[in-house]
Amino acid sequence: MKKIRMTISVLITILAMLLNTVCAFASTSKNSGHLDSIDGNKISGWAWNSAAPDTPVSVTVTVVNAHTGDSLLAETATADIERDDLKTSGIGNGAHGFEIMIDWSSIPDNTYMIKLSVNGQALPIAYQYDTETGIIKNATLVSLGTFKTTAYCPCRSCSEGYGRLTKTGTQATASRTVAVDPRVIPLGSHLLIDGVEYIAEDVGGGVKGKHIDIFYNTHSETKNHGVERSEVYLIQS
């Protein structure tokens, strides 16, 4: 009995140490920042680490194709530009602004997600930028957690005879349509999965809980996708 009590005591001590380690690790991330504007080829913003308020941080702006998830450009700079508005707002010593130049002429017109990383940590903020129309949307990315992702296509075995017709009445489109459990993700939600923006337009008999079915045009593509696990973000404009 004494040996059992000692074993339980040791286990409790180890668990307490692990919990303290996890909590300490979670609290060490003090990076924050913001994308302020896109003006021609210039992207402006600010970033800092509140644990080292007077030390400039490294920022990376990544341009991702919103339809395919492919990263086209990634530019890095140091956030060390002095700005009175940052100093007034209590953002360190105020020298935390950055400007990054993007050569939009080097990539084709399309809709892109512009993401910000600080000291290698991706922040849950982004811009949606349509280079053809010039329309810019500020977006906040809210993590919904890790989901199982599978795939389906218009064939009878995948779509149960509905073809491309979705639950919301739209025509399913590759790189846009996903099927969700509406109890978990409301229909009409815009989602970011592996760098690609999707719309929750459909449901499926086997799609339950934290499971998303991604639409493809062909059955071979669904087989290539298989079963994966991906972090899913809700895009809030």
C-alpha positions, 0 to 999 in steps of 0.5 A: 500500500505504501509503495502504491501511495508513493507511486501516485505521489510521484505521478501527481508531481510529474503531472504538476511539472508538465502542466507548469511547463505547458503554461510557461510555454504558452505564456512566452509568445508575446509577438503581435502586429498588424497589417495597416495598408496596401498602397501600390507595391507597398505593404505597411504595418507594425509588429513587436514583442512585448517581452522585449519592447525596445528590440526590433522584430523580424517580420515576413509578409507572405502572398498566397493564392487564395484559390490554390494555397500556393505561396508566391512571394515571401518578403522579410524585413525588420520592424524598426521604423519610428512611428509617433502613433505607436509610441502614443499607443504604448507600443514599446518605444514606437520604433516598430513600423515596417514597410515591405515592397511587393512586385505585383507585376511579377505575379498574375492577376488573382485573389490573394491572401496576404499573411503576416508572421512575426519572429517566425510565428504566423499571426491570425490576421490577413488581407484579401487582395484582388489584384485585378479589381484592387479590392482589399478586405481586412480579415481576421483568422479565427482558428476552429481547431484541427479537422479531418478533411476528406474529398468528394466529386460530382460522381454518383458514389460521392454526391449521392446523385446530387451532382454539383447541386449543394445544400445552399443551392449553388453549383459546387466548384473546386477550390471553393466548395466544402461540405461541413456539419452545420452544427459545427460550422454554419453554412455560408462561412468562409474558411481557410484550409491549407492556405486556400479559401473555401465556402461552406456550401454543402453538407454530407451524410458522413460529414459529422463533427470536426470533419470537412469534405472538400469538393474536387472535379474528378474522382481521381483527385478525391483519391489523391486527397485521401484523409488528412488533418488540417487546421481550419480558420474562420475568415472574419472580414 
